[in-house]
Amino acid sequence: MTQSTLITGDYRIDAQRTTIGFTTRHMFGLGRVRGTFRLRDGHIHVADRIEESVARATVAADSVDTGNSMRDATVRQQYLDVVNHPDIVFSSSGVERVDDAWVLRGKLMVCGRTKPVDLRVTDVRDGLRATASCVIDRYEFGITKMKGMTGRRLAFTLDVVANLST
């Protein structure tokens, strides 16, 4: 990502074209679970100095989908408590170059707890379409139900599409 790659300005993240996928483990680490969340809304500001750019995104906590309705209901009720915490929110504080990628530094709020999270941005193309990844430790957010039966860490991959606001 270079200044020539991006047009400075304000962008609205396209919720219909953006994907938030994750993988984790279950059954004492023996099985892999894949799933998705749905973006509710989001904004990106690309600053003249890329390092000063910021983003904010809100994810619908009740949108978790692993392809197993019983598991999804358990995640919504027992893990994410979506009745009391309907949104998962990421707010960045800036961007930093680290090795061969850019890192979007920010805070993630899940179940009312806010913790620092770094999104590693590995690809930016076609205006503002970006691929990013991070690993979340659910215990840091107080989500400790079913230890051993459910993976502690979730590896997220985001494919974000945003359109320049006019």
Disulfide bonds with the S-S distance in Angstrom:
none
